[in-house]
Amino acid sequence: MSDTPTARAGAPCSLVSAGRRRLTALAALCLLSGAVWGCGNPDGNREGESTLERIRRTGVVRVGYANEAPYAYLDSENDRLTGEAPEIARAVLGQMEVPRIEGVLTEFGALIPGLKAGRFDMIAAGMYITPTRCREIDFSDPTYCIGEGFLVKAGNPYDLHSYEDAKANDEVEIGVVAGAVELGYAEAVGIPRDRIVVFPDAPSAVAGVQSGRVSAYAGTILTVRDMLGKADDPGLEVAEPFTNPVIDGKTTQGCGAFGFRSDDDAFREAFEEHLRGFIGTPEHLKLVRPFGFTDADLPGGVTAAKLCKAGA
C-alpha cells in the first residue's frame, strides 16, 4: 500500500519541472494554509457524494495524527506515517480496497476540531474514547487498552508513583499535553489546576521536566517510555512502579480507537466491519508488537458504546 508523505518543510509536492526554491515555497504555503496533507490531496466530495463514496472513488483516505509515538508519527528517515493506528488503518483500508492514506499533522488538542471541519476523514492517533469526546465525534471500538505513567527526574526525587502521590505533595506540578486525557485524570483525583501545566506536545512536556518547570510529565506508559528513549538523558527516568488513577472508585485504563465525524456512519460502519475481524489476529499482533503493544493490551470485550456511557 502506498502513502503520500506528510507535508512539512522540504516535503515533496506533485510538481512537474519545479526547482527546489519553488518546491520549498509551495510546501510552506501548504503548511500556512492548513493543507498539511500535501499538494496532492484528492478532490472533495462531489455533489451528493458521501465520504465513503469519495474514498472508494479516489482510493485515498486523509488521516489526522499528532506525531506521538508509538501511536502515530512520521518516520522521517523513511518518509512514512507509521505507528499503531496508521498501520492498523492501512491493513483495514487495504481490505476495503483503498490503497493510500495521507497524513494530516495536527496538534493533539486540534484533532477533533480538525475532523469536524473536514480537514481529514478520520483520526488515526490512538485517541482514547471518553464520554466528553463521544459528544463531539463517533469512535470505532478500541484497538487497545493501556495504563498511565510519569516521566520524572532520575531518582524520582518527589517519590511519585501515582496521580494521588502528586496530589498529596503541594510542591509537585505535573505536565500534560493539551487535549489529552491526563488533564482530566489529574483534575478528577484532585490535583489543583494551578499545579497542572499544559504543554502543546510531548517533547515540550519532557523539556519541562528537564528544566524543572514541572516535577513529572504524565502520559500513557508507552508514550512515556518512548519519550525517555528519545530524550537519551540519564537525568530522566520512568516512575516505577506506577498505579493507575482511581476515579469514582474505579481504576482507570485508557482505550484508544479511530475517530469519525458523526455524520459519516457509512464510512465508520464499513471500516469497523473489517476492523472487528482484524483486532486480535496473528497479523494484527505482529503488526503492533514493534510499537510496544502486547497481547495483554487487547481490549477484550470493551466497546465504544460502553466507554461512551461510562461516567456520562
TIVO-300817 format. One record per residue (C-alpha): residue number from 1; x, y, z. Coordinates in nm, 4 decimals. Example, Ala and Ser with C-alpha at 12.3 -4.5 7.8 and 13.67 -1.06 7.14 Angstrom:
BEGIN
MIDREN   num         c1         c2         c3
MIDREN     1     1.2300    -0.4500     0.7800
MIDREN     2     1.3670    -0.1060     0.7140
//
This chain:
BEGIN
MIDREN   num         c1         c2         c3
MIDREN     1     0.0000     0.0000     0.0000
MIDREN     2     0.1414     0.3369    -0.0944
MIDREN     3     0.1242     0.6592     0.1036
MIDREN     4     0.1553     1.0281     0.0377
MIDREN     5     0.4171     1.1656     0.2791
MIDREN     6     0.3060     1.4211     0.5325
MIDREN     7     0.3780     1.7715     0.4065
MIDREN     8     0.6420     1.9633     0.6009
MIDREN     9     0.9275     2.1949     0.5138
MIDREN    10     1.1028     2.0380     0.2156
MIDREN    11     0.8451     1.7575     0.1675
MIDREN    12     0.7711     1.6780    -0.1978
MIDREN    13     0.4520     1.8082    -0.3612
MIDREN    14     0.3485     1.6811    -0.7040
MIDREN    15     0.5064     1.9483    -0.9220
MIDREN    16     0.6489     1.8910    -1.2661
MIDREN    17     0.9832     2.0554    -1.3524
MIDREN    18     0.9798     2.2661    -1.0338
MIDREN    19     1.3017     2.3927    -0.8810
MIDREN    20     1.3937     2.3469    -0.5191
MIDREN    21     1.3110     2.7088    -0.4376
MIDREN    22     0.9607     2.6836    -0.5820
MIDREN    23     0.9076     2.3477    -0.4094
MIDREN    24     1.0085     2.4853    -0.0698
MIDREN    25     0.7873     2.7920    -0.1128
MIDREN    26     0.4880     2.5836    -0.2117
MIDREN    27     0.5419     2.3408     0.0756
MIDREN    28     0.5466     2.6377     0.3130
MIDREN    29     0.2272     2.7690     0.1550
MIDREN    30     0.0621     2.4333     0.2082
MIDREN    31     0.1514     2.4444     0.5766
MIDREN    32     0.0439     2.8062     0.6258
MIDREN    33    -0.2901     2.7454     0.4603
MIDREN    34    -0.3538     2.4404     0.6799
MIDREN    35    -0.3328     2.1973     0.3877
MIDREN    36    -0.0774     1.9900     0.5713
MIDREN    37    -0.1614     1.6695     0.3887
MIDREN    38     0.0286     1.7903     0.0831
MIDREN    39    -0.0479     1.9392    -0.2534
MIDREN    40    -0.1628     1.6092    -0.3987
MIDREN    41    -0.4747     1.5785    -0.1840
MIDREN    42    -0.7761     1.4205    -0.3537
MIDREN    43    -1.0630     1.6372    -0.4681
MIDREN    44    -1.3500     1.6923    -0.2264
MIDREN    45    -1.6852     1.5176    -0.2247
MIDREN    46    -1.8881     1.5615    -0.5380
MIDREN    47    -2.2449     1.6788    -0.5039
MIDREN    48    -2.4443     1.4200    -0.3112
MIDREN    49    -2.1347     1.2032    -0.2575
MIDREN    50    -2.0614     1.0587     0.0870
MIDREN    51    -1.7154     1.0330     0.2391
MIDREN    52    -1.7173     0.6576     0.1812
MIDREN    53    -1.8114     0.7015    -0.1836
MIDREN    54    -1.5367     0.9600    -0.2369
MIDREN    55    -1.2785     0.7391    -0.0659
MIDREN    56    -1.3699     0.4470    -0.2891
MIDREN    57    -1.3591     0.6686    -0.5974
MIDREN    58    -1.0224     0.8290    -0.5239
MIDREN    59    -0.8550     0.5428    -0.3346
MIDREN    60    -0.7299     0.7906    -0.0729
MIDREN    61    -0.8114     0.8485     0.2956
MIDREN    62    -0.6828     1.1540     0.4828
MIDREN    63    -0.5980     1.0704     0.8441
MIDREN    64    -0.5332     1.3179     1.1246
MIDREN    65    -0.2473     1.2395     1.3622
MIDREN    66    -0.0486     1.4227     1.6299
MIDREN    67     0.3056     1.2857     1.5856
MIDREN    68     0.3041     1.0927     1.9133
MIDREN    69     0.4925     0.7659     1.9132
MIDREN    70     0.4088     0.4838     1.9349
MIDREN    71     0.0514     0.5664     1.8328
MIDREN    72     0.1039     0.7721     1.5160
MIDREN    73     0.4130     0.9553     1.3959
MIDREN    74     0.6199     1.0387     1.0907
MIDREN    75     0.9200     0.8136     1.0371
MIDREN    76     1.1317     1.0893     0.8830
MIDREN    77     1.4070     0.8506     0.7771
MIDREN    78     1.1659     0.6608     0.5511
MIDREN    79     0.9198     0.9484     0.4996
MIDREN    80     0.6385     0.7233     0.6161
MIDREN    81     0.3451     0.7768     0.8501
MIDREN    82     0.3601     0.4891     1.0953
MIDREN    83     0.2650     0.3812     1.4471
MIDREN    84    -0.0058     0.1578     1.5904
MIDREN    85    -0.3009     0.3500     1.4461
MIDREN    86    -0.1745     0.4217     1.0906
MIDREN    87    -0.0529     0.0646     1.0443
MIDREN    88    -0.3876    -0.0795     1.1532
MIDREN    89    -0.5629     0.1737     0.9306
MIDREN    90    -0.3539     0.0616     0.6319
MIDREN    91    -0.4417    -0.3020     0.6935
MIDREN    92    -0.8132    -0.2348     0.7340
MIDREN    93    -0.8378     0.0110     0.4457
MIDREN    94    -0.6465    -0.2359     0.2310
MIDREN    95    -0.9241    -0.4867     0.2937
MIDREN    96    -1.1646    -0.2145     0.1808
MIDREN    97    -0.9571    -0.1792    -0.1392
MIDREN    98    -0.8489     0.1743    -0.0518
MIDREN    99    -0.4757     0.1771    -0.1384
MIDREN   100    -0.3446     0.5044     0.0063
MIDREN   101    -0.3528     0.7136     0.3221
MIDREN   102    -0.2403     1.0736     0.3547
MIDREN   103    -0.1315     1.2040     0.6941
MIDREN   104    -0.2502     1.5415     0.8238
MIDREN   105    -0.0231     1.6558     1.1076
MIDREN   106    -0.2240     1.8316     1.3785
MIDREN   107    -0.1701     1.9242     1.7445
MIDREN   108    -0.3488     1.6692     1.9596
MIDREN   109    -0.5927     1.9220     2.1010
MIDREN   110    -0.6957     2.0251     1.7484
MIDREN   111    -0.7676     1.6754     1.6147
MIDREN   112    -1.1389     1.6723     1.6935
MIDREN   113    -1.1993     2.0284     1.5648
MIDREN   114    -0.9969     1.9429     1.2538
MIDREN   115    -1.2005     1.6302     1.1892
MIDREN   116    -1.5287     1.8153     1.2331
MIDREN   117    -1.4057     2.0906     0.9996
MIDREN   118    -1.3318     1.8373     0.7255
MIDREN   119    -0.9531     1.8771     0.7198
MIDREN   120    -0.9251     1.4989     0.7193
MIDREN   121    -1.1532     1.1933     0.7040
MIDREN   122    -1.0687     1.0136     1.0279
MIDREN   123    -0.8476     1.0397     1.3351
MIDREN   124    -0.5734     0.7769     1.3500
MIDREN   125    -0.3829     0.8852     1.6587
MIDREN   126    -0.4606     0.6259     1.9259
MIDREN   127    -0.7133     0.8677     2.0786
MIDREN   128    -0.8806     0.7476     2.3988
MIDREN   129    -1.2577     0.7096     2.3963
MIDREN   130    -1.4183     0.9312     2.6624
MIDREN   131    -1.7802     1.0407     2.7172
MIDREN   132    -1.6821     1.4032     2.6518
MIDREN   133    -1.5233     1.3178     2.3179
MIDREN   134    -1.8171     1.0941     2.2278
MIDREN   135    -2.0389     1.4014     2.2376
MIDREN   136    -1.8246     1.5520     1.9625
MIDREN   137    -1.7419     1.2606     1.7297
MIDREN   138    -1.8027     0.8873     1.6828
MIDREN   139    -1.5455     0.6184     1.7601
MIDREN   140    -1.4690     0.2718     1.6372
MIDREN   141    -1.4402     0.0028     1.9015
MIDREN   142    -1.0997     0.0264     2.0718
MIDREN   143    -0.7859    -0.1356     1.9361
MIDREN   144    -0.6005    -0.1386     2.2710
MIDREN   145    -0.6345    -0.0542     2.6421
MIDREN   146    -0.3293     0.0525     2.8456
MIDREN   147    -0.2265     0.2308     3.1633
MIDREN   148    -0.0559     0.5545     3.2632
MIDREN   149     0.2945     0.6606     3.3610
MIDREN   150     0.5081     0.9525     3.4808
MIDREN   151     0.8399     1.0714     3.3404
MIDREN   152     1.0441     1.2204     3.6252
MIDREN   153     1.3983     1.3253     3.7056
MIDREN   154     1.6440     1.0457     3.7861
MIDREN   155     1.5994     0.9152     4.1371
MIDREN   156     1.2329     1.0241     4.1370
MIDREN   157     1.3046     1.2993     4.3943
MIDREN   158     0.9374     1.3509     4.4838
MIDREN   159     0.8717     0.9744     4.5105
MIDREN   160     0.5855     0.9907     4.2624
MIDREN   161     0.4168     0.6608     4.1775
MIDREN   162     0.0599     0.7740     4.1099
MIDREN   163    -0.1567     1.0776     4.0434
MIDREN   164    -0.2577     1.0549     4.4082
MIDREN   165     0.1074     1.0996     4.5114
MIDREN   166     0.1213     1.4177     4.3032
MIDREN   167    -0.1956     1.5448     4.4704
MIDREN   168    -0.0528     1.4858     4.8187
MIDREN   169     0.2589     1.6991     4.7650
MIDREN   170     0.1951     2.0739     4.7351
MIDREN   171     0.5401     2.1223     4.5787
MIDREN   172     0.4632     1.8966     4.2822
MIDREN   173     0.3493     2.0277     3.9450
MIDREN   174     0.2718     1.7840     3.6633
MIDREN   175     0.2822     1.8435     3.2892
MIDREN   176     0.0154     1.7179     3.0493
MIDREN   177    -0.0381     1.7559     2.6742
MIDREN   178    -0.3190     1.9815     2.5501
MIDREN   179    -0.6296     1.7828     2.4638
MIDREN   180    -0.5022     1.4599     2.6239
MIDREN   181    -0.6979     1.2712     2.8922
MIDREN   182    -0.4265     1.3224     3.1532
MIDREN   183    -0.5612     1.6696     3.2359
MIDREN   184    -0.8964     1.5120     3.3202
MIDREN   185    -0.7297     1.2388     3.5259
MIDREN   186    -0.5306     1.4945     3.7251
MIDREN   187    -0.8350     1.7092     3.7948
MIDREN   188    -1.0501     1.4065     3.8812
MIDREN   189    -0.8105     1.2864     4.1526
MIDREN   190    -0.7989     1.6374     4.2973
MIDREN   191    -0.4701     1.7887     4.1799
MIDREN   192    -0.5273     2.1681     4.1903
MIDREN   193    -0.5451     2.3291     3.8467
MIDREN   194    -0.2628     2.5704     3.9334
MIDREN   195    -0.0313     2.2704     3.9768
MIDREN   196    -0.1085     2.1322     3.6301
MIDREN   197     0.0883     2.2728     3.3359
MIDREN   198    -0.0494     2.2167     2.9847
MIDREN   199     0.2074     2.1744     2.7056
MIDREN   200     0.1366     2.1689     2.3294
MIDREN   201     0.3073     1.8319     2.2787
MIDREN   202     0.5037     1.5550     2.4489
MIDREN   203     0.8547     1.6861     2.3635
MIDREN   204     0.7649     2.0183     2.5268
MIDREN   205     0.6437     1.8364     2.8381
MIDREN   206     0.9673     1.6369     2.8561
MIDREN   207     1.1641     1.9604     2.8282
MIDREN   208     0.9533     2.0902     3.1155
MIDREN   209     1.0733     1.8049     3.3361
MIDREN   210     1.4340     1.8555     3.2278
MIDREN   211     1.4233     2.2270     3.3118
MIDREN   212     1.2440     2.1766     3.6414
MIDREN   213     0.9329     2.3589     3.5191
MIDREN   214     0.7289     2.0536     3.6215
MIDREN   215     0.8010     1.7604     3.8522
MIDREN   216     0.6612     1.4962     3.6154
MIDREN   217     0.5205     1.4523     3.2679
MIDREN   218     0.2012     1.2441     3.2759
MIDREN   219     0.1196     1.0337     2.9717
MIDREN   220     0.0378     0.6826     2.8634
MIDREN   221     0.3036     0.4373     2.9750
MIDREN   222     0.4032     0.3639     2.6144
MIDREN   223     0.4432     0.7331     2.5321
MIDREN   224     0.6427     0.7978     2.8494
MIDREN   225     0.8796     0.5102     2.7744
MIDREN   226     0.9162     0.6196     2.4131
MIDREN   227     0.9942     0.9783     2.5137
MIDREN   228     1.2531     0.8587     2.7649
MIDREN   229     1.4286     0.6645     2.4917
MIDREN   230     1.4234     0.9597     2.2542
MIDREN   231     1.5473     1.2024     2.5199
MIDREN   232     1.8561     0.9861     2.5798
MIDREN   233     1.9036     1.1767     2.9049
MIDREN   234     2.0464     0.9930     3.2100
MIDREN   235     1.8870     1.2637     3.4212
MIDREN   236     1.5391     1.1251     3.3478
MIDREN   237     1.3555     0.8025     3.4302
MIDREN   238     1.0107     0.6454     3.4220
MIDREN   239     0.8483     0.6344     3.7675
MIDREN   240     0.8264     0.2682     3.8648
MIDREN   241     0.6166     0.1102     3.9957
MIDREN   242     0.3157     0.3165     3.8929
MIDREN   243    -0.0523     0.2877     3.9898
MIDREN   244    -0.3250     0.3984     3.7509
MIDREN   245    -0.5564     0.6733     3.8783
MIDREN   246    -0.8662     0.5726     4.0724
MIDREN   247    -1.1658     0.7794     3.9630
MIDREN   248    -1.5137     0.7336     4.1069
MIDREN   249    -1.3869     0.4262     4.2861
MIDREN   250    -1.2627     0.2583     3.9693
MIDREN   251    -0.9091     0.2104     3.8410
MIDREN   252    -0.8810     0.3963     3.5129
MIDREN   253    -0.7343     0.2452     3.1978
MIDREN   254    -0.7466     0.4267     2.8645
MIDREN   255    -0.8660     0.2597     2.5444
MIDREN   256    -0.7683     0.4023     2.2060
MIDREN   257    -0.9670     0.3970     1.8836
MIDREN   258    -1.0273     0.5658     1.5491
MIDREN   259    -1.2419     0.8782     1.5343
MIDREN   260    -1.5043     0.9659     1.2712
MIDREN   261    -1.7416     1.2524     1.2038
MIDREN   262    -2.0859     1.1834     1.3478
MIDREN   263    -2.2471     1.2102     1.0026
MIDREN   264    -2.0075     0.9588     0.8440
MIDREN   265    -2.1897     0.6448     0.9592
MIDREN   266    -2.1422     0.4618     0.6298
MIDREN   267    -1.7648     0.5100     0.6377
MIDREN   268    -1.7339     0.4215     1.0060
MIDREN   269    -1.9503     0.1112     0.9744
MIDREN   270    -1.7597    -0.0157     0.6693
MIDREN   271    -1.4275     0.0427     0.8476
MIDREN   272    -1.5487    -0.1234     1.1682
MIDREN   273    -1.6746    -0.4290     0.9834
MIDREN   274    -1.3199    -0.5067     0.8754
MIDREN   275    -1.1611    -0.3821     1.1992
MIDREN   276    -1.3600    -0.6282     1.4130
MIDREN   277    -1.2269    -0.9178     1.2105
MIDREN   278    -0.8687    -0.7911     1.2341
MIDREN   279    -0.8086    -0.6993     1.6008
MIDREN   280    -0.6565    -0.9879     1.7923
MIDREN   281    -0.5493    -1.1860     1.4867
MIDREN   282    -0.1881    -1.3020     1.4494
MIDREN   283    -0.1477    -1.0465     1.1694
MIDREN   284    -0.2642    -0.7639     1.3964
MIDREN   285    -0.0392    -0.8654     1.6861
MIDREN   286     0.2636    -0.8989     1.4581
MIDREN   287     0.1901    -0.5522     1.3209
MIDREN   288     0.1737    -0.3721     1.6584
MIDREN   289     0.4414    -0.5525     1.8607
MIDREN   290     0.7226    -0.3331     1.7200
MIDREN   291     0.5438    -0.0363     1.8823
MIDREN   292     0.5431    -0.1945     2.2288
MIDREN   293     0.1922    -0.3423     2.2308
MIDREN   294     0.1364    -0.6968     2.3563
MIDREN   295    -0.1487    -0.9474     2.3832
MIDREN   296    -0.2205    -0.8026     2.7292
MIDREN   297    -0.3161    -0.4700     2.5687
MIDREN   298    -0.6026    -0.6159     2.3648
MIDREN   299    -0.9355    -0.4503     2.4506
MIDREN   300    -1.1205    -0.7758     2.5146
MIDREN   301    -1.4924    -0.7116     2.5456
MIDREN   302    -1.4574    -0.3346     2.5821
MIDREN   303    -1.6646    -0.1452     2.3259
MIDREN   304    -1.7016     0.2181     2.2233
MIDREN   305    -2.0636     0.2128     2.3384
MIDREN   306    -1.9607     0.1107     2.6917
MIDREN   307    -1.6842     0.3682     2.7123
MIDREN   308    -1.9044     0.6478     2.5794
MIDREN   309    -2.1608     0.5779     2.8535
MIDREN   310    -1.9089     0.5340     3.1364
MIDREN   311    -1.9350     0.8260     3.3746
MIDREN   312    -2.1606     1.0157     3.1343
//
